[in-house]
Amino acid sequence: MNPEGLLNKLITGDENALRQLFEQYSQRLYHVAYYYLQAKEPAEEAVLDVFTTVWKKRESLGHIKTIEQYLYTSTKNQALHYLRRNYSPDKTYEIGRASCRERV
């Protein structure tokens, strides 16, 4: 199914549409997040945060013309949000309840 068809199904609450969008875009979105964050775990977390937000806000996504652009922009913004929270790949950081250490 095409991305816009999946968006329409997602808006109506179809979990399978969310799963398909995740399978189709998560790897590419990970690379976007990694570009900004330069660390695996925060990049993965950023992508998961984007899809969680998409699911929570699904009923208000009717204005979106291209889901692909929306996902890329959301991932970039989420990664930048992490950076604004003073994330550094050379120090310990916290995401949710987990603490991680990268490139020490």
Secondary structure, 3 states (H helix, E strand, C coil): CCHHHHHHHHHCCCHHHHHHHHHHHHHHHHHHHHHHHCCHHHHHHHHHHHHHHHHHCHHHCCCCCCHHHHHHHHHHHHHHHHHHCCCCCCCCEEECCEEECCCC
